[in-house]
Amino acid sequence: MSRKDFLGEFEHIVLLAVARLGHVAYGMAIRQEIEDRAGRPVAIGSVYAALDRMERKGYLGSNVGDPTPVRGGRAKRFYTLEAPGAEVLCRSREVLDGLWDGLEIDGERPA
């Protein structure tokens, strides 16, 4: 595996949020999913920067939905997990699982 095959922590979190949200994965929903599940505040600009970067890598695809009156006529950009994104997530999980397997930290074995 080359260095480019590894995900940074935030990229990993964003890809997982997109996968969880499915067809309703757009910027603000992704941000909310991360804040709810990871328990950490996230700047929307960081989310969009990560989404753009991962789309360029081919991990994500996107399309623009229909304009909505709620958003003043602006459309939302929806993101989907592409096959290379799913593959890198699975590889990342395998690597982390292998590193955690049998590891004890301060006498505690992780669940």
C-alpha positions as CSV (number, residue, x, y, z in Angstrom):
1,M,0.0,0.0,0.0
2,S,1.4,3.4,-0.9
3,R,1.0,6.5,1.3
4,K,-1.8,7.8,-0.9
5,D,-3.9,4.7,-0.1
6,F,-4.1,5.8,3.6
7,L,-6.9,8.1,4.8
8,G,-6.3,10.9,7.2
9,E,-8.6,10.8,10.3
10,F,-10.9,13.5,9.0
11,E,-11.1,12.1,5.5
12,H,-12.0,8.7,7.1
13,I,-14.7,10.3,9.2
14,V,-16.2,12.2,6.2
15,L,-16.3,9.1,4.0
16,L,-18.0,7.2,6.8
17,A,-20.6,10.0,7.2
18,V,-21.3,10.0,3.5
19,A,-21.7,6.2,3.5
20,R,-24.1,6.4,6.5
21,L,-26.2,9.2,5.0
22,G,-26.6,7.5,1.6
23,H,-28.8,9.5,-0.8
24,V,-29.2,12.5,1.6
25,A,-25.4,13.2,2.0
26,Y,-25.0,16.9,1.4
27,G,-22.6,19.3,3.2
28,M,-24.7,20.4,6.2
29,A,-26.1,16.9,6.7
30,I,-22.6,15.4,6.6
31,R,-21.4,18.0,9.1
32,Q,-24.3,17.2,11.5
33,E,-23.7,13.5,11.2
34,I,-20.0,14.0,12.2
35,E,-20.9,16.2,15.1
36,D,-23.6,13.8,16.3
37,R,-21.6,10.6,16.0
38,A,-18.1,11.8,16.7
39,G,-19.1,14.3,19.3
40,R,-16.8,17.0,18.0
41,P,-17.6,20.4,16.4
42,V,-16.7,20.7,12.7
43,A,-16.3,23.7,10.5
44,I,-18.4,23.5,7.4
45,G,-15.5,24.8,5.4
46,S,-13.4,21.8,6.5
47,V,-16.2,19.5,5.4
48,Y,-16.4,21.0,1.9
49,A,-12.6,21.0,1.6
50,A,-12.4,17.3,2.4
51,L,-15.4,16.5,0.1
52,D,-13.7,18.4,-2.8
53,R,-10.3,16.6,-2.2
54,M,-11.9,13.2,-2.0
55,E,-14.0,13.8,-5.1
56,R,-10.8,14.7,-7.0
57,K,-9.3,11.4,-5.7
58,G,-12.3,9.5,-7.1
59,Y,-13.5,8.4,-3.7
60,L,-16.8,10.4,-4.0
61,G,-19.1,11.5,-6.7
62,S,-21.5,14.3,-6.6
63,N,-24.6,15.7,-8.3
64,V,-26.6,18.9,-7.9
65,G,-30.2,18.5,-6.8
66,D,-33.1,20.6,-7.7
67,P,-33.3,24.2,-6.3
68,T,-35.5,24.5,-3.2
69,P,-37.4,27.5,-2.0
70,V,-36.2,26.9,1.5
71,R,-32.6,27.7,0.3
72,G,-33.6,30.8,-1.6
73,G,-33.7,28.9,-4.9
74,R,-30.3,27.4,-4.4
75,A,-29.6,23.7,-5.1
76,K,-27.8,21.2,-2.8
77,R,-24.8,19.2,-3.9
78,F,-25.3,15.5,-2.9
79,Y,-22.3,13.2,-2.5
80,T,-22.1,9.5,-3.1
81,L,-19.5,7.0,-2.0
82,E,-17.8,5.6,-5.1
83,A,-16.2,2.1,-5.4
84,P,-12.6,3.4,-4.8
85,G,-13.9,5.2,-1.7
86,A,-15.5,2.1,-0.4
87,E,-12.3,0.1,-1.1
88,V,-10.1,2.6,0.7
89,L,-12.4,2.5,3.7
90,C,-12.4,-1.3,3.8
91,R,-8.6,-1.4,3.5
92,S,-8.3,1.2,6.3
93,R,-10.5,-0.8,8.5
94,E,-8.5,-4.0,7.9
95,V,-5.2,-2.2,8.7
96,L,-6.6,-0.7,11.9
97,D,-8.3,-4.0,13.0
98,G,-4.9,-5.8,12.4
99,L,-3.1,-3.3,14.5
100,W,-5.7,-3.5,17.3
101,D,-5.9,-7.3,17.3
102,G,-4.6,-8.6,20.6
103,L,-3.3,-5.2,21.7
104,E,-3.6,-4.3,25.4
105,I,-3.1,-0.8,26.6
106,D,-2.5,-0.3,30.4
107,G,-3.9,-3.8,31.1
108,E,-7.1,-3.1,29.2
109,R,-8.0,-5.0,26.1
110,P,-10.2,-3.0,23.7
111,A,-13.6,-4.4,23.0
